[in-house]
């Protein structure tokens, strides 16, 4: 039961969140592009908060340190 709830909250929520955001911003569905964007969203969820630095000067920019090559940002 815990496994089902975990996947329902984690994976299914992300899937539907992506669908809602796509509709809001007028994204035209392309299966190939959608697969790429979906995989990037799942990879981005795995980035630790300690590896992310938000740029606080008004722009919506975040710097993420590479997990494989730590000096790279």
LINQUIHU-V265293 format. One record per residue. RES is the residue in three letters. SS is DSSP state (h for helix, s for strand, l for the rest). PHI is phi in radians with two decimals (NA if undefined). PSI is psi as a letter, one per 20 degrees, with the letter a starting at -180 (NA if undefined). Layout:
# LINQUIHU-V265293
res = (RES & RES)
ss = (SS & SS)
phi = (PHI & PHI)
psi = (PSI & PSI)
This chain:
# LINQUIHU-V265293
res = (UNK & UNK & UNK & UNK & UNK & UNK & UNK & UNK & UNK & UNK & UNK & UNK & UNK & UNK & UNK & UNK & UNK & UNK & UNK & UNK & UNK & UNK & UNK & UNK & UNK & UNK & UNK & UNK & UNK & UNK & UNK & UNK & UNK & UNK & UNK & UNK & UNK & UNK & UNK & UNK & UNK & UNK & UNK & UNK & UNK & UNK & UNK & UNK & UNK & UNK & UNK & UNK & UNK & UNK & UNK & UNK & UNK & UNK & UNK & UNK & UNK & UNK & UNK & UNK & UNK & UNK & UNK & UNK & UNK & UNK & UNK & UNK & UNK)
ss = (l & h & h & h & h & h & h & h & h & h & h & h & h & h & h & h & h & h & h & h & h & h & h & h & l & l & l & l & l & l & h & h & h & h & h & h & h & h & h & h & h & h & h & h & h & l & l & l & h & h & h & s & s & s & s & l & l & l & l & l & s & s & s & s & l & l & l & l & l & l & l & l & l)
phi = (NA & -1.08 & -1.08 & -1.10 & -1.12 & -1.02 & -1.21 & -1.13 & -1.30 & -1.48 & -1.30 & -1.18 & -1.05 & -1.08 & -1.07 & -1.26 & -1.07 & -1.08 & -1.10 & -1.15 & -1.11 & -1.07 & -1.18 & -1.06 & -1.63 & 1.25 & -1.23 & -1.55 & -1.20 & -2.36 & -1.03 & -1.19 & -1.14 & -1.13 & -1.12 & -1.14 & -1.12 & -1.09 & -1.15 & -1.16 & -1.09 & -1.16 & -1.14 & -1.15 & -1.12 & -1.46 & -1.29 & -1.24 & -1.10 & -1.25 & -1.67 & -2.06 & -2.16 & -1.48 & -1.52 & -1.67 & -1.59 & 1.71 & -1.51 & -1.55 & -2.15 & -2.33 & -1.78 & -2.10 & -1.38 & -1.12 & -1.38 & -1.51 & -2.27 & -0.88 & -1.24 & -1.36 & -2.12)
psi = (g & h & g & g & g & g & h & g & g & f & g & g & g & h & g & h & g & g & g & g & h & g & g & g & j & k & p & p & p & p & g & g & h & h & h & g & g & g & h & h & g & h & h & h & h & i & p & q & h & i & j & p & p & p & o & j & k & h & q & m & p & p & p & p & p & p & h & h & n & h & i & p & NA)
